[in-house]
Amino acid sequence: MIGARITAIGTYVPEKRLTNFDLEQMVETTNDWIIQRTGIRERRISRPDEFTSDLCVAAVKDLMHRYNKKVEDVDMIIVATSTPDFPFPSVASIIQERLNIEQTGAIDLSAACAGFVYALHTANAYITSRLHKKILVIGADTISKITDYTDRSTCVLFGDGAGAVMVERDEQSKGFIGFHLGSEGSGAQYVYQTGLSNRVNEIELIDTNCLVQNGREVFRWAVRNVPTSVRQILNKTQLSLDKVDWFVPHSANLRIIEPICEKLEYPMEKTLFSLVDFGNTSAATIPLALDLGIREGKVKNGDKVLMYGFGAGLVQAGQLLEINFDDQINAPTAL
């Protein structure tokens, strides 16, 4: 049976930091209030001339540098993002040109904060069905560009970032163990950005180019659904939770992650998140968190990792993996 595994990872965040103390000068808030309610201390913000494709290319170059990977023979690029440079062309097509990959498919995937896990699931399906051999999977967003910095409830949460992994065919290893996908479109009005329409589920939305979120409803939905869906993955794979070395949920808000772990009876010290220094980076939070675990020497080959994304849609996606990366040749660039 054809297997697939993640062989390399790379990440990138913009240089500009937006701290809680900076936000104190912009909206009615305090550093203590933000930390108490979110766990976030700062986030990275892209320059006005820096877009999602730029973050993606930088993340792939970090991957190439660390693992001595070539991308000329990549035969599919999948970018998970809610903030593409343009409605079309796709970010993936822009990356194809900038990385000079001559023969490859190129698609963007829209699944909000669950996008990276959905993209991994898609890459695994492409490879194990023998359609492709080497796929770049990237989760990236520049949410700051659609954030209303007069809205205290959202502007304290979001930042920009990108994470890229290489998924390759492997005749000997099957890195993808189990998954769960789901959607609850009845809650679509809880996180949105209006576009050609400003109505969903017969509800009139606030017509704005900025992100709008009902944090309370998203919290309730995530805490109610994620633990149940995690258990579905474990039941399907006949694996007990104590055999999972690392849990990597979407880094939306620490106050969402804590009750999810409490319901699962899973220790926070074995939970990886990227929100403290980078905020909620949407599709990038999970690869950023995984890479932080690798950089800190926590995540090692042979570890079982359970990723779980959830967000606008309302969509969710979980993936249980066994880590088996190639050896790093060079040290990662600083974040």
MOJO-V294065 format. One record per residue. N is the residue number from 1. PSI is psi in degrees with one decimal (none if undefined). D_FIRST is the distance of its C-alpha to the first C-alpha in Angstrom with 2 decimals. Layout:
<<N	PSI	D_FIRST> <N	PSI	D_FIRST>>
//
This chain:
<<1	133.0	0.00> <2	132.3	3.78> <3	168.0	6.32> <4	147.2	10.02> <5	156.0	13.16> <6	124.3	16.88> <7	-17.8	18.39> <8	157.9	22.02> <9	148.7	24.65> <10	150.6	28.15> <11	162.7	30.92> <12	140.7	34.37> <13	147.9	37.37> <14	161.3	40.72> <15	-36.9	43.67> <16	128.9	46.09> <17	136.1	46.31> <18	103.8	47.73> <19	168.5	48.90> <20	-32.9	50.24> <21	-32.8	53.68> <22	-41.5	53.31> <23	-26.7	52.52> <24	-27.5	55.68> <25	-8.5	57.60> <26	-37.9	55.83> <27	170.1	55.70> <28	93.1	57.29> <29	173.9	55.00> <30	159.4	54.90> <31	-45.3	52.48> <32	-39.9	52.82> <33	-43.8	52.21> <34	-45.2	48.95> <35	-43.0	47.61> <36	-37.7	48.65> <37	-14.8	46.93> <38	-28.5	43.83> <39	0.2	43.38> <40	136.9	43.39> <41	-35.6	45.72> <42	169.5	45.01> <43	159.4	42.75> <44	142.3	42.19> <45	128.3	43.62> <46	150.9	42.84> <47	160.9	45.77> <48	-29.6	47.23> <49	16.9	45.76> <50	123.9	42.34> <51	177.6	39.63> <52	-40.7	36.03> <53	-36.1	34.85> <54	-42.8	36.85> <55	-39.9	35.23> <56	-47.9	31.73> <57	-42.0	32.58> <58	-38.6	34.09> <59	-41.4	31.03> <60	-39.6	28.75> <61	-34.7	31.35> <62	-43.3	31.31> <63	-47.3	27.55> <64	-41.1	28.12> <65	-45.6	31.03> <66	-37.8	29.51> <67	6.8	26.22> <68	45.8	27.53> <69	140.9	25.05> <70	149.6	25.69> <71	0.3	25.06> <72	-28.8	26.09> <73	11.9	22.55> <74	131.2	21.44> <75	7.2	20.30> <76	138.5	20.87> <77	124.1	23.39> <78	119.9	23.49> <79	120.4	26.71> <80	117.2	27.46> <81	151.2	31.25> <82	-3.4	34.26> <83	62.7	36.69> <84	156.3	35.78> <85	-39.8	38.44> <86	157.1	39.07> <87	-37.8	38.09> <88	144.4	36.88> <89	167.3	35.78> <90	156.0	32.70> <91	-38.4	32.40> <92	-38.9	29.11> <93	-38.0	31.09> <94	-41.6	33.74> <95	-41.9	31.29> <96	-44.3	29.81> <97	-44.4	33.36> <98	-27.5	34.43> <99	2.8	31.51> <100	48.3	31.85> <101	109.0	28.27> <102	-40.7	28.93> <103	93.0	25.80> <104	150.9	24.06> <105	157.8	23.82> <106	116.0	25.96> <107	148.5	26.32> <108	149.6	28.09> <109	129.8	26.96> <110	102.5	29.68> <111	29.2	28.97> <112	-131.8	31.74> <113	-10.0	31.17> <114	2.7	27.72> <115	-40.4	26.73> <116	-41.4	24.80> <117	-40.0	22.44> <118	-41.7	22.10> <119	-38.2	21.35> <120	-44.0	18.61> <121	-43.1	17.06> <122	-44.0	17.47> <123	-42.9	16.00> <124	-42.4	12.77> <125	-42.8	12.67> <126	-41.4	13.64> <127	-47.2	11.02> <128	-18.1	7.85> <129	3.3	9.66> <130	14.9	10.04> <131	-29.7	13.73> <132	162.4	14.44> <133	-31.9	13.83> <134	114.4	16.65> <135	133.0	18.44> <136	123.4	21.69> <137	124.3	22.12> <138	132.7	25.77> <139	121.0	27.84> <140	144.2	31.52> <141	148.1	34.82> <142	69.9	38.51> <143	-24.4	39.77> <144	-26.9	43.19> <145	-12.3	43.89> <146	21.2	43.86> <147	135.2	45.48> <148	107.9	49.03> <149	14.5	50.77> <150	-3.9	53.59> <151	102.9	51.33> <152	-31.2	51.20> <153	-22.3	48.53> <154	-35.3	45.87> <155	-20.5	47.05> <156	-12.6	46.73> <157	-39.0	43.00> <158	147.6	41.30> <159	-176.2	40.44> <160	147.5	38.39> <161	173.0	35.33> <162	145.6	31.93> <163	136.6	28.64> <164	141.4	25.85> <165	154.1	22.37> <166	125.9	19.93> <167	124.6	16.30> <168	152.7	14.10> <169	140.2	10.68> <170	118.0	9.54> <171	-20.7	7.18> <172	-19.0	8.73> <173	139.0	9.50> <174	93.3	8.77> <175	-22.7	12.35> <176	116.3	12.60> <177	-46.0	13.37> <178	164.0	15.54> <179	167.1	18.07> <180	134.1	21.27> <181	149.8	23.11> <182	160.8	26.70> <183	142.2	29.88> <184	79.0	33.51> <185	-13.7	35.42> <186	-15.5	38.64> <187	20.4	38.94> <188	-27.2	38.56> <189	-4.4	42.19> <190	-22.8	41.66> <191	120.5	40.09> <192	165.3	40.73> <193	122.9	42.21> <194	154.3	44.09> <195	-119.3	43.40> <196	-24.7	44.42> <197	153.5	45.08> <198	29.7	46.76> <199	140.1	46.04> <200	139.0	43.08> <201	37.0	43.16> <202	21.4	46.77> <203	132.7	47.64> <204	123.6	49.60> <205	160.6	48.03> <206	119.4	49.88> <207	100.1	49.78> <208	153.7	48.83> <209	-3.1	46.67> <210	160.6	45.93> <211	136.3	43.35> <212	133.4	44.74> <213	136.6	43.39> <214	90.7	44.54> <215	-36.8	43.45> <216	-45.1	44.65> <217	-37.9	42.57> <218	-42.3	39.39> <219	-50.3	39.99> <220	-44.3	40.46> <221	-46.8	37.36> <222	-46.2	35.06> <223	-30.0	36.50> <224	-38.7	36.28> <225	-39.1	32.73> <226	-48.3	30.60> <227	-40.9	30.95> <228	-41.9	30.13> <229	-34.7	26.97> <230	-43.1	25.86> <231	-30.8	26.30> <232	-40.1	24.15> <233	-45.5	21.17> <234	-39.4	22.01> <235	-41.7	22.47> <236	-32.7	19.12> <237	-2.6	17.35> <238	43.7	19.99> <239	134.1	21.06> <240	152.9	24.77> <241	-28.5	26.35> <242	-10.5	27.78> <243	-5.5	24.33> <244	118.9	24.09> <245	-35.2	25.63> <246	135.2	26.55> <247	127.9	27.27> <248	83.4	27.59> <249	162.5	29.35> <250	130.5	30.86> <251	67.7	34.08> <252	-46.7	36.43> <253	131.5	39.15> <254	-30.2	39.41> <255	-10.1	41.35> <256	-41.9	38.36> <257	-40.6	35.91> <258	-51.3	38.34> <259	-27.6	38.66> <260	-47.5	34.91> <261	-36.4	34.41> <262	-43.1	37.42> <263	-34.2	36.06> <264	-14.3	32.75> <265	44.0	34.78> <266	134.4	32.69> <267	137.7	34.69> <268	-29.7	35.72> <269	-11.9	35.52> <270	16.5	31.72> <271	128.0	31.62> <272	133.2	31.26> <273	157.6	33.28> <274	6.6	34.79> <275	-24.1	37.76> <276	-46.3	40.55> <277	-14.2	40.92> <278	-7.1	39.14> <279	-166.1	39.76> <280	107.4	37.52> <281	22.1	35.67> <282	-117.8	33.69> <283	-13.0	30.20> <284	-10.7	30.73> <285	-40.4	31.54> <286	-49.1	28.10> <287	-33.7	27.03> <288	-43.9	30.62> <289	-43.6	30.51> <290	-43.4	27.25> <291	-35.4	28.74> <292	-39.9	31.99> <293	-36.4	30.20> <294	-45.3	28.71> <295	-34.6	32.11> <296	2.2	33.86> <297	15.3	31.65> <298	-55.1	30.44> <299	127.8	26.71> <300	159.7	24.90> <301	138.8	21.46> <302	-15.5	19.91> <303	145.6	21.81> <304	128.3	20.49> <305	130.7	21.95> <306	108.7	22.62> <307	142.5	23.76> <308	114.0	25.85> <309	148.5	27.62> <310	146.8	30.41> <311	-153.1	33.22> <312	137.7	35.02> <313	-58.9	34.06> <314	127.4	33.86> <315	157.9	30.11> <316	152.6	27.78> <317	127.6	24.20> <318	146.8	22.54> <319	124.5	19.37> <320	125.3	18.42> <321	155.0	16.88> <322	124.2	16.65> <323	130.2	18.61> <324	66.1	17.52> <325	156.0	19.75> <326	163.7	20.83> <327	139.2	24.36> <328	132.6	27.24> <329	-38.1	29.56> <330	156.0	32.41> <331	148.0	33.87> <332	153.0	33.29> <333	155.0	36.15> <334	144.9	38.45> <335	none	38.10>>
//
